[in-house]
């Protein structure tokens, strides 16, 4: 049995495989693996998809916070210990 890729189902932007909001957790893992050496390219790719999703989802319903869904999770978690 082969694992099916977790790809976006347009225009609703759900995952074709698990039906969660795309990028689902499996898609995120796959994208982080694929772009492990070029996080900037990952963010550019996802920003382009976010723009596409924004245009398509606006026709169906009010889009949620697409930045959180598409890009926020790619940022390294910086914790400041300054006082």
Backbone as CSV, one residue per row, in Angstrom:
resi,resn,N_x,N_y,N_z,CA_x,CA_y,CA_z,C_x,C_y,C_z
1,UNK,0.842,-1.186,0.000,0.000,0.000,0.000,0.882,1.242,0.000
2,UNK,0.599,2.188,-0.867,1.347,3.440,-0.904,0.556,4.530,-0.204
3,UNK,1.300,5.412,0.428,0.661,6.556,1.064,0.252,7.551,-0.003
4,UNK,-0.972,7.998,0.074,-1.442,9.016,-0.857,-0.947,10.370,-0.393
5,UNK,-0.536,11.208,-1.335,-0.097,12.549,-0.937,-1.289,13.377,-0.452
6,UNK,-1.021,14.251,0.462,-2.049,15.135,1.020,-2.003,16.446,0.250
7,UNK,-2.815,16.529,-0.794,-2.820,17.671,-1.705,-4.102,18.485,-1.513
8,UNK,-4.056,19.786,-1.871,-5.248,20.610,-1.700,-6.328,20.289,-2.723
9,UNK,-7.552,20.263,-2.259,-8.717,20.057,-3.113,-9.346,21.439,-3.337
10,UNK,-9.168,21.946,-4.547,-9.679,23.281,-4.861,-11.138,23.188,-5.312
11,UNK,-11.969,24.146,-5.098,-11.736,25.482,-4.560,-11.962,25.589,-3.059
12,UNK,-12.259,24.494,-2.369,-12.551,24.573,-0.938,-11.323,24.438,-0.048
13,UNK,-10.212,24.032,-0.611,-8.929,23.945,0.086,-8.965,22.999,1.277
14,UNK,-9.613,21.852,1.066,-9.524,20.762,2.018,-8.521,19.762,1.466
15,UNK,-8.022,18.889,2.301,-7.069,17.868,1.870,-7.814,16.774,1.111
16,UNK,-7.300,16.398,-0.058,-7.929,15.337,-0.860,-7.922,13.997,-0.132
17,UNK,-6.951,13.789,0.732,-6.796,12.490,1.388,-7.544,12.398,2.714
18,UNK,-7.321,13.374,3.606,-7.911,13.277,4.947,-9.066,14.240,5.180
19,UNK,-9.311,15.133,4.238,-10.427,16.092,4.272,-10.263,17.201,5.308
20,UNK,-9.126,17.284,5.978,-8.874,18.393,6.909,-8.556,19.647,6.111
21,UNK,-8.586,20.789,6.757,-8.196,22.031,6.090,-6.749,21.901,5.625
22,UNK,-6.505,22.267,4.366,-5.157,22.136,3.809,-4.388,23.426,4.020
23,UNK,-3.122,23.395,4.402,-2.299,22.203,4.556,-2.569,21.490,5.890
24,UNK,-2.955,20.241,5.794,-3.214,19.409,6.968,-1.882,19.049,7.619
25,UNK,-1.923,18.390,8.750,-0.673,18.067,9.453,0.236,17.167,8.610
26,UNK,-0.330,16.239,7.861,0.498,15.367,7.014,1.139,16.158,5.875
27,UNK,0.395,17.098,5.291,0.958,17.939,4.231,2.062,18.816,4.790
28,UNK,1.887,19.326,6.000,2.912,20.166,6.627,4.209,19.391,6.825
29,UNK,4.095,18.170,7.312,5.284,17.338,7.512,5.978,17.095,6.171
30,UNK,5.198,16.755,5.155,5.772,16.489,3.834,6.431,17.743,3.261
31,UNK,5.792,18.892,3.423,6.365,20.147,2.915,7.638,20.523,3.664
32,UNK,7.632,20.370,4.978,8.843,20.666,5.753,9.991,19.749,5.361
33,UNK,9.673,18.505,5.061,10.701,17.557,4.616,11.220,17.942,3.236
34,UNK,10.300,18.226,2.324,10.688,18.573,0.960,11.517,19.852,0.903
35,UNK,11.165,20.822,1.721,11.837,22.116,1.694,12.774,22.311,2.886
36,UNK,13.266,21.228,3.469,14.077,21.321,4.689,15.311,22.201,4.526
37,UNK,15.843,22.277,3.322,17.037,23.083,3.086,16.745,24.464,2.526
38,UNK,15.474,24.796,2.338,15.142,26.093,1.760,13.787,26.566,2.288
39,UNK,13.782,27.028,3.525,12.549,27.477,4.157,11.966,28.702,3.458
40,UNK,12.823,29.544,2.856,12.335,30.715,2.125,11.498,30.270,0.924
41,UNK,11.971,29.281,0.186,11.214,28.770,-0.961,9.877,28.185,-0.501
42,UNK,9.860,27.522,0.642,8.613,26.982,1.189,7.623,28.116,1.454
43,UNK,8.089,29.177,2.073,7.202,30.300,2.383,6.689,30.981,1.113
44,UNK,7.541,31.114,0.107,7.111,31.706,-1.164,6.049,30.828,-1.839
45,UNK,6.281,29.534,-1.850,5.333,28.587,-2.436,3.983,28.665,-1.717
46,UNK,4.027,28.654,-0.383,2.786,28.698,0.385,2.100,30.052,0.279
47,UNK,2.865,31.126,0.156,2.255,32.451,-0.020,1.489,32.514,-1.342
48,UNK,2.049,31.923,-2.382,1.354,31.883,-3.678,0.073,31.059,-3.565
49,UNK,0.139,29.928,-2.877,-1.063,29.107,-2.690,-2.085,29.818,-1.818
50,UNK,-1.607,30.564,-0.818,-2.509,31.310,0.051,-3.276,32.358,-0.757
51,UNK,-2.601,33.047,-1.666,-3.272,34.034,-2.513,-4.331,33.362,-3.381
52,UNK,-3.996,32.199,-3.926,-4.967,31.447,-4.735,-6.155,31.023,-3.875
53,UNK,-5.868,30.507,-2.682,-6.940,30.067,-1.780,-7.820,31.243,-1.370
54,UNK,-7.217,32.386,-1.110,-7.978,33.564,-0.710,-8.990,33.943,-1.791
55,UNK,-8.548,33.951,-3.031,-9.441,34.306,-4.141,-10.557,33.279,-4.295
56,UNK,-10.231,32.006,-4.169,-11.240,30.958,-4.355,-12.195,30.868,-3.169
57,UNK,-11.668,30.960,-1.966,-12.524,30.844,-0.793,-13.433,32.054,-0.625
58,UNK,-12.997,33.214,-1.098,-13.824,34.419,-1.008,-15.111,34.252,-1.810
59,UNK,-15.088,33.443,-2.844,-16.278,33.207,-3.655,-17.240,32.234,-2.979
60,UNK,-16.723,31.425,-2.069,-17.542,30.400,-1.423,-18.047,30.871,-0.063
61,UNK,-17.145,31.390,0.757,-17.490,31.884,2.092,-16.366,32.783,2.579
62,UNK,-16.609,33.447,3.684,-15.566,34.316,4.237,-14.418,33.437,4.716
63,UNK,-13.243,33.711,4.192,-12.067,32.916,4.539,-11.637,33.192,5.977
64,UNK,-11.136,32.178,6.623,-10.594,32.336,7.965,-9.216,32.978,7.859
65,UNK,-8.482,32.984,8.926,-7.157,33.589,8.930,-6.205,32.714,8.119
66,UNK,-6.076,33.014,6.853,-5.261,32.194,5.967,-3.777,32.287,6.295
67,UNK,-3.312,33.391,6.869,-1.906,33.482,7.254,-1.576,32.396,8.274
68,UNK,-2.421,32.235,9.276,-2.182,31.192,10.281,-2.190,29.815,9.632
69,UNK,-3.090,29.606,8.729,-3.252,28.301,8.086,-2.112,27.963,7.138
70,UNK,-1.639,28.958,6.358,-0.650,28.694,5.317,0.786,29.012,5.708
71,UNK,1.022,30.025,6.515,2.398,30.478,6.713,2.903,30.480,8.144
72,UNK,2.088,30.785,9.112,2.566,30.947,10.483,3.317,29.718,10.994
73,UNK,2.859,28.541,10.631,3.479,27.314,11.133,4.873,27.078,10.564
74,UNK,5.263,27.793,9.514,6.603,27.605,8.941,7.663,28.419,9.653
75,UNK,7.259,29.364,10.491,8.203,30.222,11.202,8.844,29.452,12.350
76,UNK,10.165,29.637,12.538,10.792,29.044,13.709,10.211,29.671,14.970
77,UNK,10.124,28.909,15.984,9.585,29.415,17.248,10.706,30.074,18.036
78,UNK,10.686,31.401,18.075,11.695,32.161,18.810,11.106,32.540,20.154
79,UNK,11.786,32.177,21.194,11.345,32.526,22.530,12.349,33.484,23.141
80,UNK,11.897,34.660,23.400,12.787,35.670,23.974,12.820,35.495,25.489
81,UNK,14.017,35.499,26.020,14.187,35.393,27.468,14.665,36.706,28.036
82,UNK,14.489,37.779,27.300,14.890,39.110,27.771,13.889,39.625,28.794
83,UNK,14.408,40.418,29.673,13.529,41.047,30.668,13.654,42.530,30.588
